[in-house]
Amino acid sequence: MAAMSTAQPVLDAAALIADTEAEILRIVSDRDPSTAGVYEMVRYHLGLDGSGASAGKRMRPLLGLLAYASIAGDYRPALPGAAAVELGHNFSLVHDDIEDGDRERRHRPTVWALHGVAQAINTGDMLFSLSRMALHRLTDLGFSDAKVLRLMRLYDETCVALCEGQYIDIATSEADDVMSVDLYFDMIGRKTAALIAASIEAGALLATDDDEVIARYRGFGWSLGLAFQLNDDLLGIWGAEQATGKKPSDIARRKKTLPVIYAFEHAGPEDRERLAGLYGNGGPTAADVGEIIAILERTGAHDFTRAEARRHRDDALAELDAAGVVDPDARARLEEIIVSVIAA
């Protein structure tokens, strides 16, 4: 394990995020005047272009650093791993924006909307490649080649899962039939839970050689990732704009998240037929949204989704406690994140 100064930094979320962003900027700085443009696009997408634009919550690297700190104390040796996770997450977002046709992200134009599809694909590829480069600095900090190689394998397996989940998402969105509840859980496991689990597992893997502890941390991250997505599904339909910063627009955008999928699977014939009609023919109008929400609530979709989010949240906390976290401050910060993010 890498050695740093003996002074232990305070586990303040803002400080951890600032240190992660400094590590990322070290990686995404211009290499050559002739290629500066691609790095500018990378920094623009990451919100690190000096514009003051929203950069996102950086939740995944934050969780990984806290996982490392909960075992090892000083989080700073794990910063390259945290940077790799955030860069990897953002490569998938750049490609998602193209695949979904989204022209805005965090209230400003997406990379493809500004620079075209070809440059955006290349920018996503660059983010992926830089995320791999980030991991190599762990060797310079004193981590063994075997540990870095194991982390790279975890990272690659996670990227494969992301692509598998995206395939399911695209394939089912183009099909006439609504996916099953079971398939939806499979999809979000690959798209959302896998990356959050890997972020936390990476922190534990760097901090300890105890495979049982590492497995507990992965279980913690997996359950947290599922709870996070289900909570997002609830907010996308029932969330208050003043609390989330965005309008609950999932129904207007014809998104088939868990509440809608559950309703299609469990509604009576009349409600199912009406729901299909409202989602068809170009999608629901503003006047239809209230009727759809009433059907979801009548079929128990809201209560089911909330109960599942709470169940996975509680499972996450149980896994964390079973791991025997050493540092109580890090444990407290992790629970704060869980409670603040998973408000179901």
KEKE-3310 file (N, C-alpha, C; in steps of 0.2 Angstrom, whole numbers, plus 5000, padded with zeros to 4 digits):
npx = (5004:5002:5012:5009:5010:5010:4999:4982:4970:4955:4939:4930:4917:4917:4931:4936:4931:4936:4950:4949:4945:4956:4966:4960:4961:4975:4976:4969:4974:4981:4990:4997:4999:4992:4982:4974:4961:4953:4955:4950:4936:4934:4936:4926:4915:4916:4914:4925:4930:4932:4922:4912:4901:4889:4896:4891:4888:4899:4898:4902:4917:4918:4912:4921:4933:4929:4927:4940:4946:4939:4944:4958:4962:4970:4964:4970:4980:4972:4967:4970:4963:4950:4949:4949:4937:4928:4931:4929:4915:4910:4914:4904:4893:4894:4893:4880:4872:4873:4867:4855:4850:4850:4851:4855:4864:4865:4860:4867:4873:4876:4891:4890:4880:4886:4898:4896:4893:4903:4915:4911:4910:4923:4928:4922:4928:4941:4940:4937:4950:4959:4954:4959:4973:4974:4974:4987:4995:4994:5004:5015:5013:5016:5008:5006:5011:5002:4991:4987:4984:4974:4964:4962:4957:4944:4939:4938:4929:4918:4915:4912:4900:4892:4891:4883:4872:4867:4865:4854:4845:4843:4839:4827:4820:4817:4808:4791:4785:4784:4797:4800:4798:4809:4819:4821:4827:4839:4845:4847:4856:4867:4869:4869:4871:4882:4893:4893:4895:4908:4916:4916:4921:4934:4940:4940:4948:4960:4964:4965:4970:4961:4949:4936:4932:4933:4923:4912:4911:4909:4896:4889:4890:4884:4870:4868:4869:4857:4847:4849:4846:4832:4827:4829:4821:4808:4809:4809:4796:4788:4795:4799:4801:4808:4816:4824:4829:4826:4812:4800:4800:4799:4788:4782:4792:4791:4798:4802:4802:4805:4792:4782:4784:4781:4768:4762:4764:4756:4744:4726:4716:4709:4715:4728:4727:4723:4734:4743:4738:4739:4753:4757:4755:4763:4765:4762:4752:4753:4741:4738:4747:4744:4733:4740:4749:4739:4735:4747:4748:4737:4739:4749:4762:4770:4771:4777:4790:4795:4796:4806:4817:4820:4822:4834:4842:4843:4849:4861:4867:4868:4877:4888:4890:4893:4905:4914:4919:4933:4936:4927:4923:4923:4914:4902:4901:4899:4886:4879:4879:4871:4859:4856:4856:4847:4832:4820)
npy = (4994:5011:5024:5040:5057:5058:5065:5065:5069:5078:5071:5077:5080:5090:5092:5080:5079:5090:5086:5075:5080:5088:5078:5073:5083:5084:5073:5076:5087:5097:5089:5092:5105:5103:5094:5099:5102:5091:5088:5100:5097:5086:5092:5101:5093:5087:5097:5104:5115:5128:5136:5137:5129:5116:5101:5089:5077:5069:5057:5043:5043:5048:5039:5028:5033:5036:5023:5017:5025:5021:5010:5011:5024:5038:5045:5049:5041:5033:5041:5041:5030:5034:5045:5037:5030:5041:5046:5035:5033:5045:5043:5034:5042:5052:5045:5039:5051:5053:5041:5042:5054:5066:5083:5091:5092:5093:5106:5113:5113:5096:5087:5081:5089:5101:5099:5089:5072:5063:5069:5069:5055:5051:5059:5053:5040:5045:5049:5036:5030:5038:5036:5023:5026:5033:5024:5019:5027:5023:5013:5021:5027:5017:5005:4987:4978:4968:4971:4982:4977:4968:4978:4984:4973:4972:4985:4983:4973:4979:4989:4981:4976:4988:4991:4979:4982:4993:4989:4981:4991:4999:4990:4985:4997:4999:4990:4983:4977:4979:4978:4965:4966:4959:4958:4972:4974:4967:4974:4987:4983:4980:4993:5003:4998:4991:4999:5008:4998:4994:5005:5006:4994:4995:5004:4997:4986:4992:4995:4984:4967:4957:4946:4944:4955:4964:4958:4961:4975:4976:4970:4980:4991:4986:4984:4997:5004:4999:5004:5017:5019:5015:5025:5036:5033:5035:5049:5054:5053:5057:5066:5082:5097:5108:5101:5092:5100:5098:5095:5083:5072:5060:5053:5061:5060:5048:5037:5021:5017:5008:5010:5011:5000:4990:4993:4990:4976:4972:4979:4979:4973:4983:4995:4992:4992:5005:5012:5008:5014:5028:5029:5026:5031:5043:5047:5053:5067:5083:5084:5070:5065:5066:5057:5045:5044:5042:5029:5022:5023:5017:5004:5000:5003:5014:5012:4999:5002:5011:5003:4993:5001:5005:4993:4989:4999:4997:4984:4988:4995:4985:4977:4985:4986:4973:4971:4977:4990:5000:5014:5026:5039:5039:5029:5036:5046:5039:5033:5045:5049:5039:5041:5054:5053:5042:5044:5038)
npz = (5000:4996:5003:5012:5018:5036:5041:5043:5031:5032:5031:5021:5010:5000:4999:4995:4983:4976:4976:4968:4956:4953:4951:4940:4931:4929:4921:4910:4903:4890:4878:4866:4854:4842:4845:4855:4854:4856:4870:4875:4873:4881:4893:4893:4893:4905:4914:4918:4912:4916:4916:4925:4925:4929:4936:4939:4952:4956:4963:4962:4962:4974:4983:4981:4986:5000:5003:5003:5012:5024:5027:5026:5030:5026:5011:5000:4992:4984:4974:4960:4956:4959:4949:4938:4938:4937:4925:4917:4919:4913:4899:4895:4896:4887:4875:4877:4876:4862:4857:4863:4858:4865:4867:4876:4892:4909:4908:4897:4880:4873:4869:4856:4851:4850:4842:4833:4828:4825:4831:4844:4847:4846:4857:4868:4866:4869:4883:4888:4886:4893:4905:4908:4907:4919:4929:4929:4936:4949:4951:4951:4964:4972:4973:4970:4955:4953:4960:4954:4941:4944:4948:4935:4928:4935:4931:4917:4916:4921:4912:4901:4906:4907:4893:4889:4897:4891:4878:4881:4885:4873:4864:4869:4870:4857:4854:4852:4863:4881:4892:4904:4923:4929:4919:4918:4930:4928:4918:4924:4934:4926:4920:4930:4944:4942:4940:4951:4961:4957:4959:4973:4976:4971:4979:4991:4987:4984:4997:5005:5006:5010:5004:5008:5015:5004:4995:5003:5002:4989:4988:4996:4987:4976:4980:4984:4972:4965:4973:4971:4957:4957:4966:4958:4948:4954:4957:4945:4941:4952:4959:4967:4959:4965:4975:4967:4957:4944:4932:4935:4922:4916:4912:4902:4893:4888:4895:4900:4915:4931:4938:4928:4920:4930:4931:4919:4919:4930:4930:4928:4914:4908:4913:4908:4894:4892:4897:4888:4876:4880:4880:4867:4850:4848:4860:4877:4880:4889:4896:4898:4907:4921:4921:4918:4929:4939:4936:4938:4952:4956:4952:4961:4958:4962:4976:4976:4969:4978:4990:4985:4983:4996:5002:4995:4999:5013:5013:5008:5018:5028:5022:5023:5036:5040:5034:5043:5046:5049:5051:5059:5055:5041:5039:5044:5034:5023:5026:5027:5013:5008:5014:5010:4996:4993:4995:4996)
capx = (5000:5006:5013:5008:5011:5006:4994:4976:4965:4948:4935:4925:4915:4920:4938:4938:4929:4941:4956:4948:4945:4963:4969:4957:4964:4982:4976:4965:4977:4983:4997:5001:4994:4988:4977:4971:4954:4949:4955:4945:4930:4934:4936:4919:4910:4917:4913:4931:4933:4933:4916:4908:4895:4888:4900:4888:4889:4905:4896:4905:4923:4918:4911:4927:4938:4927:4928:4947:4947:4936:4949:4966:4963:4971:4961:4974:4983:4967:4964:4970:4957:4944:4949:4948:4930:4924:4932:4925:4908:4909:4914:4898:4888:4895:4890:4873:4869:4872:4863:4848:4848:4850:4855:4857:4866:4867:4858:4870:4873:4880:4897:4889:4876:4891:4904:4895:4893:4910:4920:4908:4912:4930:4929:4920:4934:4947:4938:4939:4957:4962:4952:4964:4979:4974:4976:4994:4999:4994:5010:5020:5012:5018:5004:5010:5008:4997:4985:4984:4981:4967:4959:4961:4952:4938:4937:4936:4923:4913:4914:4908:4893:4889:4889:4878:4866:4865:4862:4847:4841:4842:4835:4820:4816:4815:4803:4785:4783:4787:4802:4798:4802:4815:4824:4823:4832:4845:4847:4850:4861:4873:4870:4870:4874:4889:4898:4894:4899:4915:4919:4917:4925:4940:4943:4942:4953:4967:4965:4966:4970:4956:4944:4930:4930:4932:4917:4906:4911:4906:4889:4887:4890:4879:4864:4867:4867:4850:4843:4850:4842:4825:4825:4829:4814:4803:4810:4808:4789:4785:4800:4797:4807:4812:4820:4828:4832:4823:4805:4799:4798:4800:4782:4782:4798:4789:4803:4798:4806:4801:4785:4778:4785:4777:4760:4760:4764:4752:4737:4720:4716:4707:4721:4734:4725:4723:4741:4747:4736:4742:4760:4757:4753:4767:4767:4757:4752:4753:4735:4738:4752:4740:4730:4745:4751:4734:4735:4753:4747:4731:4741:4754:4768:4774:4773:4782:4796:4798:4798:4812:4822:4821:4825:4841:4846:4844:4854:4868:4870:4869:4884:4893:4891:4896:4912:4918:4922:4937:4936:4920:4921:4921:4907:4897:4901:4895:4879:4876:4878:4866:4853:4854:4854:4842:4827:4814)
capy = (5000:5017:5028:5047:5060:5055:5069:5063:5074:5078:5067:5082:5078:5095:5092:5074:5080:5094:5082:5070:5085:5090:5072:5072:5089:5081:5068:5078:5093:5097:5086:5094:5110:5100:5090:5103:5102:5085:5089:5105:5094:5082:5096:5104:5088:5085:5103:5107:5120:5134:5140:5137:5125:5110:5096:5083:5076:5065:5052:5037:5043:5050:5033:5024:5036:5034:5016:5016:5029:5018:5004:5013:5030:5043:5043:5052:5036:5030:5046:5039:5025:5038:5048:5033:5029:5046:5047:5030:5035:5050:5041:5031:5048:5055:5040:5039:5057:5052:5036:5044:5060:5071:5089:5095:5088:5098:5113:5116:5108:5090:5087:5080:5094:5107:5097:5084:5065:5060:5071:5066:5048:5051:5062:5047:5036:5048:5048:5029:5028:5042:5032:5018:5029:5036:5019:5018:5031:5019:5010:5026:5028:5011:4999:4982:4977:4963:4974:4987:4973:4966:4983:4985:4968:4975:4990:4981:4969:4984:4992:4976:4976:4994:4990:4975:4985:4998:4985:4979:4997:5001:4984:4985:5003:4999:4984:4985:4975:4982:4973:4963:4968:4955:4961:4979:4974:4964:4980:4992:4980:4981:5000:5007:4995:4988:5005:5010:4993:4993:5011:5005:4988:4997:5007:4992:4982:4995:4996:4978:4960:4953:4946:4944:4962:4967:4956:4965:4981:4976:4969:4986:4995:4984:4986:5005:5006:4997:5008:5024:5019:5015:5031:5040:5031:5038:5056:5055:5054:5060:5071:5089:5101:5112:5097:5089:5104:5097:5093:5075:5072:5053:5051:5065:5058:5041:5033:5015:5015:5003:5011:5010:4993:4986:4994:4986:4969:4971:4982:4975:4973:4990:5000:4991:4995:5013:5014:5007:5019:5034:5029:5025:5037:5049:5048:5056:5074:5086:5082:5063:5063:5065:5050:5039:5044:5039:5022:5019:5023:5012:4997:4999:5004:5019:5008:4994:5005:5014:4997:4990:5006:5005:4986:4988:5004:4993:4979:4991:4997:4979:4974:4989:4985:4966:4972:4979:4996:5002:5021:5028:5045:5037:5025:5041:5050:5034:5033:5052:5049:5034:5044:5060:5051:5037:5048:5035)
capz = (5000:4995:5009:5011:5024:5041:5043:5040:5029:5035:5026:5019:5003:4995:4998:4991:4976:4973:4975:4962:4950:4952:4948:4933:4927:4928:4916:4904:4901:4883:4877:4860:4852:4837:4848:4860:4854:4860:4877:4877:4873:4887:4899:4893:4895:4913:4918:4921:4907:4919:4914:4931:4923:4933:4934:4942:4959:4957:4968:4961:4965:4981:4986:4981:4991:5006:5005:5004:5019:5029:5029:5026:5033:5021:5005:4994:4988:4979:4969:4953:4955:4958:4943:4932:4938:4935:4917:4913:4919:4908:4892:4894:4896:4880:4870:4879:4873:4855:4856:4865:4854:4869:4865:4882:4898:4914:4906:4892:4874:4874:4865:4849:4848:4848:4838:4829:4831:4824:4836:4851:4848:4848:4864:4872:4866:4873:4890:4890:4885:4898:4912:4908:4909:4926:4933:4929:4941:4955:4951:4954:4971:4976:4973:4967:4949:4954:4963:4948:4936:4947:4947:4928:4926:4937:4927:4910:4917:4923:4906:4897:4909:4905:4886:4889:4899:4886:4873:4883:4885:4866:4860:4872:4868:4850:4853:4854:4870:4887:4895:4911:4929:4930:4914:4920:4936:4925:4914:4929:4937:4922:4918:4936:4950:4941:4940:4958:4965:4955:4962:4980:4977:4969:4985:4995:4984:4985:5004:5009:5003:5013:4999:5011:5015:4997:4993:5007:4999:4982:4989:4998:4981:4971:4983:4984:4965:4963:4977:4968:4951:4959:4969:4952:4945:4958:4957:4938:4940:4958:4962:4967:4956:4970:4978:4963:4952:4937:4932:4934:4915:4913:4908:4896:4888:4887:4898:4904:4921:4935:4940:4922:4918:4935:4930:4913:4921:4935:4929:4925:4907:4906:4914:4904:4888:4892:4898:4881:4872:4881:4878:4860:4846:4849:4867:4881:4880:4896:4899:4899:4912:4927:4921:4919:4936:4943:4934:4941:4959:4957:4952:4966:4955:4967:4982:4975:4968:4984:4994:4983:4984:5003:5003:4993:5003:5019:5011:5007:5025:5031:5019:5025:5043:5040:5032:5049:5044:5054:5052:5060:5052:5034:5039:5045:5028:5018:5027:5025:5006:5006:5016:5006:4989:4993:4999:4995)
cpx = (5004:5007:5012:5011:5007:5000:4988:4972:4958:4943:4929:4923:4918:4927:4940:4936:4934:4948:4955:4948:4952:4967:4966:4961:4971:4982:4973:4968:4980:4990:5001:4996:4990:4982:4973:4964:4950:4950:4951:4938:4929:4933:4929:4914:4910:4915:4919:4935:4934:4927:4911:4901:4895:4893:4897:4891:4896:4904:4900:4913:4923:4916:4917:4932:4936:4928:4935:4948:4945:4940:4956:4967:4964:4969:4965:4978:4978:4964:4965:4964:4951:4943:4947:4940:4926:4925:4928:4917:4906:4909:4907:4892:4888:4892:4883:4870:4868:4867:4855:4845:4847:4854:4858:4859:4868:4866:4863:4871:4878:4886:4895:4884:4881:4896:4902:4896:4900:4915:4917:4910:4919:4932:4927:4925:4940:4946:4939:4946:4960:4960:4957:4971:4979:4976:4983:4998:4999:5001:5016:5019:5014:5014:5007:5007:5002:4990:4982:4981:4974:4962:4958:4956:4945:4935:4935:4930:4917:4911:4910:4901:4889:4887:4883:4871:4863:4862:4855:4842:4839:4837:4828:4816:4814:4810:4796:4783:4787:4791:4798:4801:4808:4820:4826:4828:4839:4848:4851:4856:4868:4874:4872:4873:4881:4894:4899:4897:4906:4919:4921:4922:4933:4944:4945:4948:4960:4969:4967:4967:4965:4950:4937:4927:4929:4925:4911:4906:4907:4898:4886:4886:4884:4872:4862:4865:4860:4846:4843:4846:4835:4823:4825:4823:4808:4803:4808:4800:4786:4789:4797:4803:4811:4817:4826:4832:4830:4816:4805:4796:4798:4794:4781:4787:4797:4795:4799:4803:4802:4794:4780:4778:4781:4770:4758:4760:4758:4745:4732:4720:4714:4712:4727:4733:4725:4730:4745:4744:4739:4750:4762:4755:4756:4768:4762:4757:4752:4747:4734:4742:4748:4736:4734:4747:4746:4734:4741:4751:4741:4734:4747:4761:4773:4776:4778:4789:4799:4800:4805:4818:4825:4825:4832:4845:4848:4849:4861:4871:4871:4876:4889:4895:4895:4903:4917:4922:4926:4936:4929:4918:4919:4915:4901:4896:4897:4888:4875:4874:4872:4859:4851:4852:4848:4836:4820:4810)
cpy = (5006:5021:5036:5050:5057:5059:5067:5068:5073:5075:5072:5081:5083:5094:5085:5075:5085:5091:5078:5074:5087:5084:5071:5077:5087:5077:5071:5085:5092:5094:5089:5100:5108:5096:5093:5102:5097:5085:5095:5102:5090:5086:5099:5099:5087:5091:5106:5111:5127:5139:5141:5132:5119:5104:5089:5082:5072:5060:5046:5038:5045:5044:5029:5027:5035:5027:5014:5019:5025:5012:5007:5020:5036:5041:5045:5046:5033:5035:5044:5034:5029:5042:5044:5031:5034:5047:5041:5031:5040:5048:5038:5037:5051:5051:5039:5045:5056:5047:5038:5051:5066:5077:5093:5090:5094:5105:5117:5110:5102:5091:5086:5086:5100:5105:5092:5077:5062:5062:5069:5059:5047:5054:5056:5042:5038:5047:5041:5028:5032:5039:5026:5020:5031:5030:5017:5021:5028:5016:5015:5028:5022:5005:4994:4981:4972:4966:4979:4983:4970:4972:4985:4979:4970:4980:4988:4977:4973:4987:4987:4976:4982:4993:4985:4978:4990:4995:4983:4985:4999:4996:4984:4991:5003:4994:4987:4983:4978:4976:4971:4966:4965:4957:4968:4979:4971:4970:4985:4990:4981:4988:5004:5004:4993:4993:5007:5005:4993:4999:5009:4999:4990:5000:5002:4988:4985:4996:4990:4972:4955:4952:4946:4951:4965:4965:4959:4972:4981:4975:4976:4991:4993:4986:4994:5007:5005:5002:5015:5024:5019:5022:5036:5039:5035:5046:5058:5056:5058:5065:5078:5093:5105:5108:5094:5093:5103:5094:5086:5074:5065:5051:5055:5063:5051:5036:5027:5013:5010:5004:5009:5003:4988:4987:4990:4979:4968:4974:4977:4977:4980:4995:4999:4993:5002:5015:5013:5012:5026:5034:5028:5032:5043:5051:5052:5064:5077:5084:5075:5061:5062:5058:5044:5039:5040:5031:5019:5018:5018:5005:4996:5000:5009:5015:5003:4996:5007:5008:4994:4995:5006:4998:4986:4993:5000:4988:4982:4993:4991:4976:4978:4987:4978:4966:4974:4985:4999:5010:5024:5034:5043:5033:5030:5044:5045:5034:5040:5052:5045:5038:5050:5058:5047:5040:5044:5033)
cpz = (5000:5002:5007:5017:5030:5043:5039:5038:5032:5029:5024:5012:4998:4994:4994:4984:4972:4972:4969:4956:4948:4949:4941:4928:4925:4922:4909:4901:4894:4883:4871:4857:4846:4839:4853:4860:4857:4867:4879:4877:4879:4893:4899:4895:4903:4917:4921:4916:4910:4918:4920:4930:4928:4931:4937:4949:4961:4962:4968:4964:4972:4985:4987:4986:4998:5008:5006:5011:5025:5031:5030:5029:5028:5014:4999:4990:4982:4974:4962:4951:4954:4952:4937:4932:4935:4927:4914:4913:4914:4901:4890:4893:4889:4875:4871:4876:4866:4854:4858:4861:4859:4867:4871:4888:4903:4912:4901:4886:4876:4869:4858:4847:4846:4842:4833:4831:4831:4830:4843:4852:4850:4855:4869:4872:4870:4880:4892:4891:4891:4905:4913:4910:4916:4930:4934:4934:4948:4956:4954:4961:4975:4977:4969:4960:4949:4956:4957:4943:4938:4946:4940:4926:4929:4933:4920:4911:4918:4916:4901:4900:4907:4898:4886:4891:4894:4880:4875:4882:4878:4863:4863:4870:4861:4849:4855:4861:4875:4890:4902:4917:4930:4925:4916:4926:4933:4922:4919:4933:4933:4921:4924:4941:4949:4942:4948:4962:4963:4958:4969:4981:4975:4975:4990:4993:4985:4992:5007:5004:5005:5008:5002:5012:5009:4994:4997:5004:4993:4983:4991:4992:4976:4974:4983:4977:4963:4967:4973:4962:4953:4962:4963:4948:4948:4957:4950:4936:4946:4961:4962:4964:4960:4974:4974:4958:4945:4938:4931:4927:4912:4909:4902:4890:4886:4889:4901:4909:4925:4936:4934:4920:4923:4933:4924:4915:4926:4935:4927:4918:4905:4907:4909:4897:4887:4893:4891:4876:4873:4880:4871:4856:4847:4856:4871:4880:4888:4899:4901:4905:4919:4927:4921:4926:4940:4942:4938:4949:4960:4957:4957:4964:4960:4973:4981:4973:4974:4989:4992:4984:4991:5005:5001:4997:5010:5018:5011:5014:5029:5029:5022:5032:5044:5038:5038:5048:5050:5056:5053:5056:5044:5034:5040:5038:5023:5020:5026:5017:5004:5008:5012:4999:4988:4997:4999:5001)
residu = (MET:ALA:ALA:MET:SER:THR:ALA:GLN:PRO:VAL:LEU:ASP:ALA:ALA:ALA:LEU:ILE:ALA:ASP:THR:GLU:ALA:GLU:ILE:LEU:ARG:ILE:VAL:SER:ASP:ARG:ASP:PRO:SER:THR:ALA:GLY:VAL:TYR:GLU:MET:VAL:ARG:TYR:HIS:LEU:GLY:LEU:ASP:GLY:SER:GLY:ALA:SER:ALA:GLY:LYS:ARG:MET:ARG:PRO:LEU:LEU:GLY:LEU:LEU:ALA:TYR:ALA:SER:ILE:ALA:GLY:ASP:TYR:ARG:PRO:ALA:LEU:PRO:GLY:ALA:ALA:ALA:VAL:GLU:LEU:GLY:HIS:ASN:PHE:SER:LEU:VAL:HIS:ASP:ASP:ILE:GLU:ASP:GLY:ASP:ARG:GLU:ARG:ARG:HIS:ARG:PRO:THR:VAL:TRP:ALA:LEU:HIS:GLY:VAL:ALA:GLN:ALA:ILE:ASN:THR:GLY:ASP:MET:LEU:PHE:SER:LEU:SER:ARG:MET:ALA:LEU:HIS:ARG:LEU:THR:ASP:LEU:GLY:PHE:SER:ASP:ALA:LYS:VAL:LEU:ARG:LEU:MET:ARG:LEU:TYR:ASP:GLU:THR:CYS:VAL:ALA:LEU:CYS:GLU:GLY:GLN:TYR:ILE:ASP:ILE:ALA:THR:SER:GLU:ALA:ASP:ASP:VAL:MET:SER:VAL:ASP:LEU:TYR:PHE:ASP:MET:ILE:GLY:ARG:LYS:THR:ALA:ALA:LEU:ILE:ALA:ALA:SER:ILE:GLU:ALA:GLY:ALA:LEU:LEU:ALA:THR:ASP:ASP:ASP:GLU:VAL:ILE:ALA:ARG:TYR:ARG:GLY:PHE:GLY:TRP:SER:LEU:GLY:LEU:ALA:PHE:GLN:LEU:ASN:ASP:ASP:LEU:LEU:GLY:ILE:TRP:GLY:ALA:GLU:GLN:ALA:THR:GLY:LYS:LYS:PRO:SER:ASP:ILE:ALA:ARG:ARG:LYS:LYS:THR:LEU:PRO:VAL:ILE:TYR:ALA:PHE:GLU:HIS:ALA:GLY:PRO:GLU:ASP:ARG:GLU:ARG:LEU:ALA:GLY:LEU:TYR:GLY:ASN:GLY:GLY:PRO:THR:ALA:ALA:ASP:VAL:GLY:GLU:ILE:ILE:ALA:ILE:LEU:GLU:ARG:THR:GLY:ALA:HIS:ASP:PHE:THR:ARG:ALA:GLU:ALA:ARG:ARG:HIS:ARG:ASP:ASP:ALA:LEU:ALA:GLU:LEU:ASP:ALA:ALA:GLY:VAL:VAL:ASP:PRO:ASP:ALA:ARG:ALA:ARG:LEU:GLU:GLU:ILE:ILE:VAL:SER:VAL:ILE:ALA:ALA)
# end
